[in-house]
Amino acid sequence: MESLKQDLVDCIRMLESSDIIDYNGHASIRLDDNRLLINIGSCQRSTLTTADICEIDFEGNVVSGNGKPPLEFHLHVGIYKVRPDVKAIVHAHPKWSTFLTMTGNEYQPVYAQGTLVYPLPLLDSPNSINNPVMAGRLADTLGDRSAALMKAHGAVTVGNTIQDAFVLANYLEENSYRQYMAMQIGTPYAFTAEEIEKCREKLWNPNLFERTWNHFKAKLAPTQL
């Protein structure tokens, strides 16, 4: 349990240091018996410790920990209920991908790693996912995909591990940044279906995901580890 909490802490700190999560945002890991680990809503993401991780059930009741879950715990529960394959979730409010949703520009695969989450479904609402109805809408929008965007709100990524969800969140935002910047010059080149397939064959690789995780983890200050 402690190792899972530490993985969650590392994930959120890395996302915060990369400007993908700020004073809001949350990540979770599914446990057995309809429970999950999630950061408490009031915590400082930049100084997170395992003491800021609580264990809750699918109703939001705190099983253990010092604090309450974020109001959007419904987002995590709604996905876990319909996606038994999902073991971890990241929800953030990243800038670049949100700029695209604010202006009606579709996410395009302009970066090799960014192809792993393409195509990206869009929840056409900026509302907070703080109730079962909105959670259901998001889960329906996500479907069987690994990521989704929320109009003028943020993004969600899911995976078999918290490392997977972190890496996909990073790839999504890096692709969005490159797309946005290229749009200032002209029309970005989008990968073809054949190129996307080749990227996925090469890049959807546990060893490469671990390398990406370790790259960002190495950037955390020693006091943060």
The 8 nearest C-alpha neighbors of each residue, nearest first, counted from 0:
[[1, 3, 2, 4, 5, 36, 30, 6],
 [2, 0, 4, 3, 5, 49, 6, 7],
 [1, 3, 5, 4, 0, 6, 7, 49],
 [4, 2, 6, 0, 5, 1, 7, 28],
 [5, 3, 1, 7, 2, 6, 49, 8],
 [4, 6, 8, 2, 7, 3, 49, 9],
 [5, 7, 3, 9, 8, 4, 10, 2],
 [6, 8, 4, 10, 5, 9, 3, 11],
 [9, 7, 5, 11, 6, 10, 48, 47],
 [8, 10, 6, 12, 7, 11, 13, 5],
 [11, 9, 7, 13, 8, 12, 6, 14],
 [10, 12, 14, 8, 13, 9, 15, 7],
 [13, 11, 15, 9, 14, 10, 45, 16],
 [12, 14, 16, 10, 15, 11, 9, 17],
 [13, 15, 11, 17, 19, 20, 12, 16],
 [14, 16, 20, 12, 18, 17, 13, 21],
 [15, 17, 13, 18, 14, 12, 45, 19],
 [16, 18, 14, 15, 19, 13, 20, 169],
 [19, 17, 15, 20, 16, 14, 21, 93],
 [18, 20, 93, 14, 17, 15, 91, 92],
 [21, 19, 15, 91, 14, 24, 18, 92],
 [20, 22, 23, 15, 18, 19, 24, 44],
 [23, 21, 44, 43, 20, 24, 45, 42],
 [22, 24, 21, 20, 25, 91, 44, 92],
 [25, 23, 91, 20, 90, 92, 21, 22],
 [26, 24, 90, 89, 38, 91, 27, 23],
 [25, 27, 89, 88, 37, 90, 38, 7],
 [28, 26, 37, 36, 88, 87, 35, 29],
 [27, 29, 87, 36, 35, 86, 30, 161],
 [28, 30, 35, 86, 87, 34, 36, 27],
 [31, 29, 35, 34, 28, 32, 33, 36],
 [30, 32, 33, 34, 29, 35, 56, 86],
 [31, 33, 34, 30, 56, 35, 29, 57],
 [34, 32, 31, 57, 56, 30, 35, 29],
 [33, 35, 56, 30, 55, 32, 57, 31],
 [36, 34, 29, 30, 28, 55, 54, 56],
 [35, 37, 54, 28, 27, 53, 52, 29],
 [38, 36, 27, 52, 53, 26, 39, 35],
 [39, 37, 52, 51, 53, 25, 40, 68],
 [40, 38, 68, 67, 41, 66, 51, 42],
 [39, 41, 69, 68, 42, 67, 38, 70],
 [40, 42, 39, 43, 69, 66, 67, 68],
 [43, 41, 40, 39, 44, 51, 47, 38],
 [44, 42, 45, 46, 47, 22, 41, 23],
 [43, 45, 47, 46, 42, 22, 12, 15],
 [46, 44, 43, 12, 47, 15, 16, 11],
 [47, 45, 44, 43, 48, 223, 12, 42],
 [46, 48, 44, 45, 43, 8, 51, 42],
 [49, 47, 50, 51, 8, 46, 52, 5],
 [48, 50, 51, 52, 4, 5, 8, 47],
 [49, 51, 48, 52, 65, 64, 53, 47],
 [52, 50, 49, 48, 38, 39, 47, 42],
 [53, 51, 38, 49, 50, 37, 39, 64],
 [54, 52, 64, 37, 36, 63, 38, 39],
 [53, 55, 36, 63, 62, 35, 61, 64],
 [56, 54, 61, 62, 60, 59, 34, 35],
 [55, 57, 34, 58, 59, 60, 33, 35],
 [56, 58, 59, 76, 33, 34, 55, 60],
 [59, 57, 56, 60, 55, 76, 73, 61],
 [60, 58, 56, 57, 55, 61, 72, 68],
 [59, 61, 55, 56, 58, 62, 57, 67],
 [62, 60, 55, 63, 54, 59, 56, 67],
 [61, 63, 55, 54, 60, 56, 64, 53],
 [64, 62, 54, 61, 53, 55, 65, 66],
 [63, 65, 53, 66, 54, 52, 61, 62],
 [66, 64, 53, 51, 50, 63, 67, 52],
 [65, 67, 39, 64, 68, 53, 51, 41],
 [66, 68, 39, 40, 69, 61, 65, 53],
 [69, 67, 39, 40, 72, 70, 38, 37],
 [70, 68, 40, 71, 72, 39, 67, 38],
 [71, 69, 129, 72, 68, 40, 73, 128],
 [70, 72, 129, 73, 128, 69, 74, 127],
 [71, 73, 74, 75, 70, 69, 68, 76],
 [74, 72, 71, 76, 75, 129, 130, 134],
 [75, 73, 134, 72, 77, 71, 128, 76],
 [74, 76, 78, 73, 72, 77, 79, 88],
 [75, 77, 73, 79, 78, 74, 57, 80],
 [78, 76, 134, 74, 80, 75, 79, 73],
 [79, 77, 138, 75, 80, 76, 81, 82],
 [80, 78, 76, 82, 81, 77, 83, 75],
 [79, 81, 77, 78, 82, 76, 83, 33],
 [82, 80, 79, 78, 83, 77, 138, 142],
 [81, 83, 79, 84, 85, 78, 80, 143],
 [84, 82, 85, 79, 81, 80, 86, 78],
 [83, 85, 82, 86, 159, 158, 79, 81],
 [86, 84, 159, 158, 83, 82, 87, 157],
 [85, 87, 159, 29, 160, 28, 158, 84],
 [88, 86, 28, 161, 160, 158, 27, 157],
 [89, 87, 157, 27, 26, 156, 164, 158],
 [88, 90, 26, 156, 155, 164, 25, 157],
 [91, 89, 155, 25, 24, 154, 26, 88],
 [92, 90, 24, 20, 154, 153, 93, 19],
 [91, 93, 153, 20, 152, 154, 19, 94],
 [94, 92, 19, 91, 153, 95, 97, 96],
 [95, 93, 97, 96, 98, 92, 19, 172],
 [94, 96, 98, 176, 97, 175, 93, 172],
 [97, 95, 175, 99, 98, 94, 172, 93],
 [96, 98, 100, 94, 99, 95, 151, 153],
 [99, 97, 101, 95, 96, 100, 94, 102],
 [100, 98, 104, 96, 97, 102, 101, 103],
 [99, 101, 150, 97, 103, 102, 98, 151],
 [102, 100, 151, 98, 99, 103, 97, 150],
 [103, 101, 99, 100, 104, 98, 151, 97],
 [102, 104, 100, 101, 99, 105, 98, 150],
 [105, 103, 99, 102, 100, 106, 101, 98],
 [104, 106, 107, 103, 99, 100, 119, 102],
 [105, 107, 104, 119, 108, 175, 99, 118],
 [106, 108, 109, 189, 105, 178, 117, 118],
 [109, 107, 114, 189, 113, 190, 110, 117],
 [108, 110, 189, 107, 190, 188, 178, 174],
 [111, 109, 113, 174, 112, 108, 114, 177],
 [110, 112, 113, 114, 198, 109, 108, 195],
 [113, 111, 114, 110, 170, 115, 202, 198],
 [112, 114, 174, 110, 170, 111, 115, 171],
 [115, 113, 117, 108, 112, 116, 111, 195],
 [114, 116, 113, 117, 112, 199, 203, 167],
 [115, 117, 114, 146, 118, 113, 145, 119],
 [118, 116, 119, 114, 115, 108, 113, 107],
 [117, 119, 116, 120, 106, 107, 114, 108],
 [118, 120, 117, 147, 116, 146, 121, 106],
 [121, 119, 147, 140, 148, 141, 118, 122],
 [122, 120, 148, 149, 147, 123, 119, 140],
 [123, 121, 149, 124, 140, 150, 148, 137],
 [122, 124, 150, 121, 149, 125, 148, 151],
 [123, 125, 150, 126, 122, 149, 151, 152],
 [126, 124, 150, 152, 151, 149, 127, 123],
 [127, 125, 124, 128, 152, 133, 129, 149],
 [126, 128, 129, 125, 71, 133, 152, 130],
 [127, 129, 133, 71, 134, 74, 130, 126],
 [130, 128, 71, 70, 127, 73, 133, 74],
 [129, 131, 132, 133, 73, 128, 134, 71],
 [132, 130, 134, 133, 73, 135, 77, 129],
 [133, 131, 135, 134, 130, 136, 128, 129],
 [134, 132, 136, 128, 135, 131, 130, 137],
 [135, 133, 74, 131, 77, 137, 132, 136],
 [136, 134, 138, 132, 133, 137, 77, 131],
 [135, 137, 133, 139, 134, 138, 140, 132],
 [136, 138, 140, 134, 139, 135, 141, 133],
 [137, 139, 135, 141, 78, 140, 136, 142],
 [140, 138, 136, 142, 137, 141, 135, 134],
 [141, 139, 137, 138, 142, 122, 136, 120],
 [142, 140, 138, 139, 147, 144, 137, 143],
 [143, 141, 139, 140, 144, 138, 82, 137],
 [142, 144, 141, 145, 82, 139, 146, 140],
 [145, 143, 142, 141, 146, 147, 116, 119],
 [146, 144, 157, 156, 116, 158, 143, 147],
 [147, 145, 156, 155, 144, 116, 157, 119],
 [148, 146, 120, 119, 155, 141, 154, 121],
 [147, 149, 154, 121, 153, 122, 120, 155],
 [150, 148, 122, 153, 152, 121, 154, 125],
 [149, 151, 100, 125, 152, 124, 123, 122],
 [152, 150, 101, 125, 97, 100, 149, 153],
 [153, 151, 125, 149, 150, 92, 97, 154],
 [154, 152, 92, 149, 97, 91, 148, 93],
 [153, 155, 148, 91, 149, 147, 90, 92],
 [154, 156, 90, 147, 146, 89, 148, 91],
 [157, 155, 146, 89, 164, 145, 88, 168],
 [158, 156, 88, 164, 145, 87, 85, 146],
 [159, 157, 164, 163, 160, 87, 85, 86],
 [158, 160, 86, 85, 87, 163, 84, 161],
 [161, 159, 163, 162, 158, 87, 86, 164],
 [160, 162, 87, 164, 163, 165, 28, 158],
 [161, 163, 165, 160, 164, 166, 212, 208],
 [164, 162, 158, 160, 166, 161, 165, 167],
 [163, 165, 157, 158, 161, 156, 167, 162],
 [166, 164, 162, 168, 163, 167, 161, 10],
 [165, 167, 169, 163, 168, 164, 162, 170],
 [166, 168, 170, 164, 169, 165, 171, 163],
 [169, 167, 171, 165, 166, 170, 156, 164],
 [168, 170, 166, 172, 167, 171, 173, 165],
 [171, 169, 167, 173, 113, 172, 168, 112],
 [172, 170, 168, 174, 169, 113, 173, 167],
 [171, 173, 175, 169, 174, 170, 96, 176],
 [174, 172, 176, 170, 175, 171, 169, 177],
 [173, 175, 113, 177, 171, 172, 110, 176],
 [176, 174, 172, 178, 96, 173, 95, 177],
 [177, 175, 173, 179, 95, 174, 178, 172],
 [178, 176, 174, 180, 179, 175, 181, 173],
 [177, 179, 175, 181, 176, 180, 174, 182],
 [180, 178, 176, 182, 177, 181, 175, 183],
 [179, 181, 177, 182, 183, 178, 176, 184],
 [180, 182, 178, 183, 184, 179, 187, 177],
 [183, 181, 185, 179, 184, 180, 186, 187],
 [182, 184, 181, 180, 185, 179, 186, 178],
 [185, 183, 182, 181, 186, 180, 187, 179],
 [184, 186, 182, 183, 181, 187, 180, 188],
 [185, 187, 182, 188, 181, 184, 183, 178],
 [188, 186, 181, 182, 189, 185, 178, 109],
 [187, 189, 109, 186, 190, 108, 107, 181],
 [190, 188, 109, 108, 107, 187, 191, 110],
 [189, 191, 108, 194, 109, 195, 188, 192],
 [192, 190, 194, 193, 195, 189, 108, 196],
 [191, 193, 195, 194, 196, 190, 197, 189],
 [194, 192, 196, 191, 195, 197, 190, 198],
 [195, 193, 191, 197, 196, 192, 190, 198],
 [196, 194, 192, 198, 193, 197, 114, 190],
 [195, 197, 193, 199, 194, 198, 192, 200],
 [196, 198, 200, 194, 199, 195, 201, 193],
 [199, 197, 195, 201, 196, 200, 202, 111],
 [198, 200, 202, 196, 203, 201, 197, 115],
 [201, 199, 197, 198, 202, 203, 196, 204],
 [200, 202, 198, 199, 203, 197, 204, 196],
 [201, 203, 199, 204, 198, 200, 207, 112],
 [204, 202, 199, 201, 200, 205, 115, 207],
 [203, 205, 202, 207, 206, 208, 201, 200],
 [206, 204, 208, 207, 209, 203, 163, 210],
 [205, 207, 209, 208, 204, 210, 211, 203],
 [208, 206, 210, 204, 209, 205, 211, 202],
 [207, 209, 205, 211, 210, 206, 204, 212],
 [208, 210, 212, 206, 207, 211, 213, 205],
 [211, 209, 207, 213, 208, 212, 214, 206],
 [210, 212, 214, 208, 209, 213, 207, 215],
 [213, 211, 209, 214, 210, 215, 216, 208],
 [212, 214, 216, 210, 211, 215, 217, 209],
 [215, 213, 211, 212, 217, 216, 210, 218],
 [214, 216, 218, 217, 213, 212, 13, 211],
 [215, 217, 213, 218, 219, 214, 212, 13],
 [218, 216, 215, 214, 219, 213, 220, 212],
 [219, 217, 215, 216, 220, 214, 13, 213],
 [218, 220, 216, 217, 223, 221, 224, 13],
 [219, 221, 223, 222, 218, 224, 217, 216],
 [222, 220, 223, 224, 219, 218, 217, 216],
 [223, 221, 220, 224, 219, 46, 48, 47],
 [222, 224, 220, 221, 219, 46, 12, 9],
 [223, 221, 222, 219, 220, 9, 216, 5]]
